[in-house]
Amino acid sequence: MTERDIGAEILAGLKEIREFKKGKAQLRTVKLSVPQSARQIRERLNLSQSAFASMMGVSVRTVQDWEQGRRTPKGPARSLLRIAEQNPKAFLAVSFAA
């Protein structure tokens, strides 16, 4: 794995913003996909609501609310669902290691 130079990345980002403000560059954007439903992801991982809630760092009630459409995952939970959907092995490995 190559080592990142965070300072250089920040400076490059600032330069990109400056160029954008001058009208000399377009900013890159990334559109994130909406993850499948929490139930579909949980079932694909073959986890109980309790185990899935523990891995997500939320209550069982929250998982039930997601699955029954009473609530929608937001912020970090949505990101974790996207990881669980796109890379289930990494999600399970990290979750079980914690």
C-alpha positions as CSV (number, residue, x, y, z in Angstrom):
1,M,0.0,0.0,0.0
2,T,1.3,3.4,-0.9
3,E,1.6,6.1,1.7
4,R,-0.6,9.1,1.2
5,D,0.6,12.7,1.5
6,I,-2.5,14.3,3.1
7,G,-0.9,17.8,3.1
8,A,-0.3,17.6,-0.7
9,E,-3.9,16.4,-1.2
10,I,-5.3,19.3,0.8
11,L,-3.1,21.8,-1.1
12,A,-4.2,20.3,-4.4
13,G,-7.9,20.6,-3.3
14,L,-7.4,24.2,-2.4
15,K,-5.8,24.9,-5.8
16,E,-8.7,23.2,-7.5
17,I,-11.2,25.4,-5.6
18,R,-9.2,28.5,-6.5
19,E,-9.3,27.5,-10.2
20,F,-13.0,26.8,-10.0
21,K,-13.7,30.3,-8.5
22,K,-11.8,31.9,-11.4
23,G,-13.9,29.9,-13.9
24,K,-10.9,27.9,-15.1
25,A,-11.9,24.5,-13.8
26,Q,-14.9,22.3,-13.1
27,L,-15.2,20.6,-9.8
28,R,-15.5,16.8,-9.8
29,T,-18.6,15.4,-8.2
30,V,-19.5,11.9,-7.2
31,K,-23.0,10.6,-7.1
32,L,-23.4,7.9,-4.4
33,S,-25.9,5.1,-5.0
34,V,-28.8,4.6,-2.6
35,P,-28.2,1.3,-0.8
36,Q,-30.8,-1.5,-1.0
37,S,-33.2,-1.8,1.8
38,A,-31.7,-2.7,5.2
39,R,-33.8,-5.9,5.2
40,Q,-32.4,-7.0,1.9
41,I,-28.8,-6.4,3.0
42,R,-29.3,-8.1,6.4
43,E,-30.9,-11.1,4.8
44,R,-28.2,-11.4,2.2
45,L,-25.6,-11.4,5.0
46,N,-27.7,-14.1,6.8
47,L,-27.9,-12.1,10.0
48,S,-30.6,-11.8,12.6
49,Q,-32.0,-8.3,13.4
50,S,-30.1,-8.4,16.7
51,A,-26.8,-9.3,15.2
52,F,-27.2,-6.8,12.4
53,A,-28.1,-4.1,14.8
54,S,-25.1,-4.8,16.9
55,M,-22.8,-4.7,13.8
56,M,-24.4,-1.4,12.7
57,G,-24.1,0.1,16.2
58,V,-27.8,0.8,16.4
59,S,-30.7,-0.7,18.5
60,V,-32.8,-3.6,17.3
61,R,-35.8,-1.2,17.3
62,T,-34.0,1.0,14.8
63,V,-33.4,-1.9,12.4
64,Q,-37.0,-2.8,12.8
65,D,-38.1,0.7,12.0
66,W,-35.9,0.7,8.9
67,E,-37.3,-2.6,7.7
68,Q,-40.9,-1.6,8.3
69,G,-40.4,1.8,6.6
70,R,-41.0,3.9,9.7
71,R,-37.5,5.4,9.5
72,T,-34.8,5.8,6.9
73,P,-31.1,5.3,7.6
74,K,-29.2,8.6,7.6
75,G,-25.5,9.6,7.7
76,P,-23.1,7.0,8.9
77,A,-25.7,4.2,9.0
78,R,-26.4,4.8,5.3
79,S,-22.7,4.7,4.6
80,L,-22.3,1.4,6.5
81,L,-25.3,-0.1,4.6
82,R,-23.6,0.9,1.4
83,I,-20.4,-0.9,2.5
84,A,-22.3,-3.9,3.6
85,E,-24.0,-4.1,0.3
86,Q,-21.0,-3.5,-1.9
87,N,-18.4,-5.3,0.1
88,P,-20.0,-7.7,2.5
89,K,-16.8,-9.5,3.4
90,A,-15.2,-6.3,4.5
91,F,-18.3,-5.3,6.5
92,L,-18.4,-8.7,8.3
93,A,-14.6,-8.8,8.9
94,V,-14.5,-5.3,10.4
95,S,-17.7,-5.9,12.4
96,F,-16.6,-9.2,13.9
97,A,-13.1,-7.8,14.7
98,A,-14.5,-4.9,16.7
